[in-house]
């Protein structure tokens, strides 16, 4: 499973500077992103996406940052 969310084929970067108004604003963005990622999915595909999201959250909670050069491809 991939541990990097991809939007339009590009892995999201930790280096993006998000300017949220407050925590509620940040949560609304997360909710919108999750709804987008799950749109049109069912069953196992939906479960795989949820597991990817949870893995990202676990990594962040444990202080691990993704390797921006790791694209989950052999040799990468």
C-alpha positions in Angstrom: 0.0 0.0 0.0 1.1 3.5 -0.7 1.7 5.7 2.3 1.6 9.0 0.4 -1.6 10.6 -0.7 -1.6 11.4 -4.3 -3.6 14.2 -5.9 -3.7 14.3 -9.7 -0.7 11.9 -9.8 1.5 13.9 -7.5 2.4 12.9 -3.9 1.4 15.6 -1.4 4.4 17.2 0.1 5.0 18.0 3.8 6.6 21.2 2.6 3.3 22.7 1.5 2.5 25.7 3.7 -1.1 25.5 4.8 -2.7 28.6 6.1 -5.7 27.4 8.2 -7.8 29.9 10.0 -8.2 27.5 13.0 -8.5 23.9 14.0 -12.1 23.7 12.7 -10.9 25.0 9.3 -8.1 22.3 9.2 -10.6 19.6 10.1 -13.0 20.7 7.4 -10.2 20.4 4.8 -9.3 16.9 6.0 -13.0 15.9 5.8 -13.3 17.3 2.3 -10.1 15.5 1.2 -11.3 12.1 2.7 -14.7 12.5 1.0 -12.9 13.2 -2.3 -10.7 10.2 -1.9 -13.6 7.9 -1.1 -16.0 9.2 -3.7 -17.2 6.4 -6.0 -15.4 3.7 -4.1 -16.9 0.6 -2.4 -15.9 -2.5 -0.6 -12.2 -3.4 -0.6 -11.1 -0.3 -2.5 -12.7 1.9 0.1 -11.1 -0.1 2.9 -7.7 0.2 1.2 -8.0 4.0 1.0 -9.0 4.2 4.7 -6.0 2.0 5.7 -3.7 4.3 3.7 -5.2 7.4 5.4 -4.8 5.7 8.9 -1.2 4.8 8.1 -0.4 8.4 7.2 -2.0 9.6 10.5 0.0 7.0 12.5 3.2 8.1 10.8 2.5 11.7 11.6 1.5 10.9 15.2 4.8 9.0 15.6 6.9 11.9 14.2 7.8 10.1 11.0 8.0 12.1 7.9 7.7 10.6 4.5 10.7 10.4 2.2 9.9 12.9 -0.6 12.0 10.8 -3.0 10.2 7.5 -2.3 7.6 6.9 -4.9 6.8 3.3 -3.9 8.4 2.1 -7.1 11.3 -0.3 -7.3 14.6 1.4 -7.1 12.9 4.6 -5.9 
